[in-house]
Amino acid sequence: MKCTLVHPQLSPLVWPVIKGYVEKSTSYSGERTEAEDVRKDVENGAAFLWVAHEQDHTTYGFVTGQILNYPGMKVLALQFTGGKKLKSWASDMWNTLESFARDNGCSKIEGAGRIGWLRFMKQFGCTPAFYIYEKDLRDG
């Protein structure tokens, strides 16, 4: 399985293939982000897009992320992941992301997600750093 960083100018060619995966992934964002927001961020270079695919370009999934510069360190922040047959491409994708992060001077890779992601990500050496909590203020 190949995991490829997509150049922003080429992302419109990839978008039709991954759009459904992105829509499903953003549906868990608590209304924070829509698929169209992800598309725009990738196209304008505000976010990175990697796709998992076979040599014949059969595409199985995607990951998006950004490099964040905190006062104490630089990190690759993973934002959205989606696709099918995750177990068949997750390891290759993780190796690709880790190499990218190291090549760009990142000290860590971070991400937020549902609790199931934490269990899944432990295989790559990830540990919980903190929890995100929220209260919806729109309903009073």
Salt bridges, closest charged atoms under 4 A:
GLU23 OE2 - LYS19 NZ 3.94
GLU31 OE1 - ARG138 NH1 2.64
GLU36 OE2 - ARG39 NH2 2.28
GLU43 OE2 - ARG39 NH1 2.81
GLU98 OE2 - ARG102 NH2 3.17
GLU134 OE1 - ARG32 NH2 2.26
ASP136 OD2 - ARG138 NH2 2.70
